[in-house]
Amino acid sequence: MSKASPEHGGDRKPGVIGTVWKLVTNNFIFRTVFRTGFPDTMLKRMAVMRSSFLMHILPTKVGVHGLKLYYTWCMGGITFFLFLLLTLTGVLLMFYYIPEEHRAYNDMKDLLYMVPYGRILRNMHRWGAHAMVFTVILHMARVFYTGSYKTPRQFNWVVGVLLLTITLLLSFTGYLLPWDQLGFWAVTVGTNMAGATPFIGFEGPFSELLGAQIDNDIRFAMIGGTRIGANALIRAYVWHCVGLPLIASGLILFHFYRVRKDGFSGPL
Amino acid sequence: MLSNKPDYPRVPSWPYFIWIVFLSIILITIVVWGVSFIVDAPLEEEAAWAVTPNPAKAPWYFIGLQELLVYFDPWIAGVVLPTQILVGLMLIPYVDVSPHAQGRYGWKDRKFAVSFFSFGLFLWFALIAVGQWFRGPSWEFYWPYFDYPLGGNVWTYPGVPLKMTTAMLGNMPNWLGAISIIVFFIGGMTLPLLFMRVSDSFKLAAIFKDYFKKLGIIRYCIIQIHVLLMLGVVGKVLLRLTFGYKYIFTTPWFHI
C-alpha cells in the first residue's frame, strides 16, 4: 500500500488502491487523527512513537538485545495483554451475571446455553485467567534469571511481587463467582486457612489473646460470615470486578513507568 | 551498563518493536480463543453447603499450599509459609546487590542464586503436580487418570476413617524435636562461617569466604535463614514420609 503512496510512488502511476489511499489519508481530518503520516523516515518513526497515545509508553528506540525473543520471552507484555483481554471479557460477562446466591449459578447456565457467544466468552475469561497466572510466574522467573532486578530496578521487582500477589487474588476471587461446587469448596479450603492465622484467626495459635472467635476474626472479615454464603459472594464479586483491578491498574502503571525510566536491563 | 552507552546498537521501535507487540497480541488472542473454542471451562453442580466433595481441591496455583497442609498445621502452610515466600521474593534485590550478570542469563557468576531460586520454583510446581494429579479422596496418594472404584468425588465408605494414614503417625519426642530444630538452625547459620576458616586448604571454602566478604553479615543472615526455612520444609516432608512424624515439636499453643 505504501508503495503506491505519494512518498514512494516516484513516477509510477498510482493504482486504484493508491488513489483510495491518497483520498483517505491526504486530507486534514485524517491528519488530525494520525498526525505524522506513514512512518517511513527515521524522523517520522521517532515522531509516531512519541505522538501516539497507545505507543508512547514504548521507547522511541530500543536496544537490539532487549528485542530478542529468547531474552524477554515476551512474558511481561503477554501478561499485560491478558490483563486487558480479561478486563474486556470480564466487563462483557458482568452484563449477564448477578452475584446473588440463588441466581449466580443460573446466570452461568444462561451464559452457557442462552447468551449468544456466552460460552466462548466465559471460556476465554477462564483460560485467559489461568494463562495470566502462569505467564506472570514465567515473567518473574525470566526477570530473575537475567538478573534484571538488580540496581536500579530493585523496587520495581518488589512491585512485581505485589502484582503477582494481586494476580493470584484476582484469580482466587473469580473462582467463587460461578457458585458451583468446584469454586465453592476451593474457596472454602482457601479461606479456612485464613482462619488459622496466628492471633487474628479463630483457629490459629494465640487466638484467645485477642479474643478471636469464628464470628469476629480475619476469616469472618474476608467472607462476611461464618461460612461461604451470599455475603462472601458479593465480597468476592466487588473485589474481583472493582477493588483488585483498580489496585492492579495502579501498580501496573507504576511498574511500566519505572521500566521506562530505568530502561531495559542490559549487559554490563 | 552497556545499554546506557550512546554507541549501543539501537533500532527504532517502529517497526521493529511494534511488530513483535502486534504479532504477540494476535498470537495470544488466537491461542486463547482457540483453546476456548475446543475446551469448555469446568462448571460443576450448583454450590451446596451440605454436599462436601472429597477431595475439595484449591485452584491449581494454591494446591502446593494445600499439599503442604498434609505436613504442616494450617497456620504454617496457609499463612506463615506463603507470607514468607512473598517477603523472601521481595528481599531478593536487596540481598543480591552484586551488579554483575545483569541483562543476560548468567549461570557462571551466580550459581548459588540461580540454584536456590530454581529449587524453590521446582518445589512450588512439584507440590502443585503432586496435589493436582496424585491426590484423591481423603487426600491420599492415587495415580492420575485411573478411575478408582471409590466413586470419584464422593467418599462412599462412611464407616472407614477418612485419614487412614493418620492412625500410624506419631510425634517426635519434644526433647529430640527441640534439639533438632536448634541444631538445624544454629548449625545451619554457623557451619558455613566455620567452613570459611579452612579456606586455605579448600577451594570451595575460599570461594565462600570471598562471597561472604561481599555480602556482609546481615545479608548473609537473611539469605541463610531463607535457605534453612526452605530446606526445613523439605526436611519436615521427608521426616513425615520416612518416620511418620506428625509434629517435631509440640506446645500447648501450637505445634510444628
Interface residues (C-beta under 8 A of the other chain):
Chain A: P39 M42 R45 M46 V48 M49 M55 L58 P59 T60 K61 V62 G63 V64 H65 G66 L67 L69 Y71 C74 G77 I78 F81 L82 L85 Y105 M108 L112 R119 I120 R122 N123 M124 H125 R126 W127 G128 H130 A131 V133 M140 A141 F144 Y145 T146 G147 S148 Y149 K150 T151 R153 Q154 F155 W157 V158 V161 L164 T165 L168 S171 F172 Y175 P178 W179 D180 Q181 L182 G183 F184 W185 A186 T188 V189 G190 N192 M193 A194 G195 A196 T197 P198 G201 E203 G204 P205 F206 R227 I228 G263 F264 S265 G266 P267 L268
Chain B: M1 L2 S3 N4 Y8 P9 R10 V11 P12 S13 W14 P15 Y16 F17 I18 I20 V21 S24 I25 I28 T29 V32 W33 V35 S36 F37 V39 D40 A41 P42 L43 E44 E45 E46 A47 A48 W49 V51 T52 P53 A56 K57 A58 P59 W60 Y61 F62 L65 Q66 L69 D73 P74 W75 A77 G78 V79 V80 L86 L89 M90 I92 P93 Y94 D96 V97 S98 P99 H100 A101 Q102 G103 R104 Y105 G106 R110 V114 F117 L121 W253 F254
